[in-house]
Amino acid sequence: MPLEALLTMLAGDQAEYKVAAARSLGYRREQRAVPLLVKYVIVSGQPNSVAAAAIEALGRIGDGRVEPLLWRVLREDSREDLRGEAAAALGDMGGPANLQVLRETLIGEMSLAVRGRLVDALGAFRDPAASAALAVVLDDPRSRSLRQRVIRALGLTGPSAARPLIATLQSARVAGEQAAIVDALGRSGAPEAIEPLTGLQVSAKDADLRMRIAVALGAINDGSAVPTLIRMLDDPATTAQYFAVRNLGEARDKQAASPLRALFARLARRNSGVASGRMPVQADAYIADLTLQIEIVGILADIDARESFDVFARALTPREFPRDTSLGLRLNDAVFELRRAAITGFGNARTMPAVRMLVEKGILADRDFRLRAAAVRAIGVLGPPNAVDHLLPRLADEAPEVRSETAFVLGRLGNGKAGAALVESLKDGHSEVRRQAAFSLGVLKVHEAGPVLAALAASDPSEQARSAAAAALGLLKALR
């Protein structure tokens, strides 16, 4: 909505329009709205909804000149909803002075509703002072009903929250409270939380709690959590395994490679009885396992591709499921993602057996054009001496995505043997194929292509193809 229209609505008589305009102007951080927003806070007679929206907008706009006004509302106004909005606004604005006001107000505040907003506002400060204030509230009998809210806010205040959260975790017996503390410790990013989280993981009976521990350990992102995450690969809950795998991938620690290969093998054995062409009995569980395998293969392709050949080979196995249901489509999509990850792994392995696997298993001619394109990329990464011979036939592929990928890769392989075929590709009916072929001819220094490239640069209907042809001509001139 135009700015002038919003300002007009804010100055109008309809309360609901004022509220909507105030919120929009707040999200836009529009300074021109500040005087009128201030008026709606200080002049009596305005509906609470308008004054509350004005306070919220002032907090988002962040003009420091209104801070004293918001302090006064927080400390003195008789309306709890406005005091709560003032607390939230000061949290949005940040700054040491606002933090101090929020801390002081929390100490003597009697209203439970306002205390809750104060707790949330303090969570906006990643500051030891905010952690200390919330730690006091955590043990305050008046705040029992706010306990999980306090725990969440504490986690947001940073590593200084670790000590009170760990102390609370040691005495927590209710699964819901333990879960909230684990989440908060993860958000705090405190390395000292790793040891207590590891101890809890060993004793936790609840699968959801163990999953949260895996997430928290990953969020802390400290290398010392890797052994615990590796142990969690043996967790009976797939969700816990999944987050352990994801976080090991984030850690990029090669010591996880062997345990990840072992987990992949266990998953493959568990599902070895699922026949291609038939729906698995427990399809959702099968998809969950495939999702986990996709993550494992992607990580192994990144951290230890050379030693993970057997994993990639097994992941590359084609499987087809009926496509007449949404579940069947999900299964086929998961199989595709797994096979594509395996192809990437072979490319990263940079070994001749990987080349043979892609060529001899027919992946360059797979029925799925997306996998053919992935195989072309992988061959390009591998760069074997006979790569051009393997790839030239793909310039005639039925899928333009494969033809364009092939044209791109042939240029980067640096073998002029592809020149004549790329010149022919300048006649391709798909503009992206022409674009990639043109630029590759420039990179390969195929000077005989100059006249054709000049014609393409002058008259091709695609602007992108014309630009690529012109760039290729520039390369040919520069490389003479």
Order of alpha helices (4+ residues) and beta strands (2+ residues): alpha-alpha-alpha-alpha-alpha-alpha-alpha-alpha-alpha-alpha-alpha-alpha-alpha-alpha-alpha-alpha-alpha-alpha-alpha-alpha-alpha-alpha-alpha-alpha-alpha-alpha-alpha-alpha
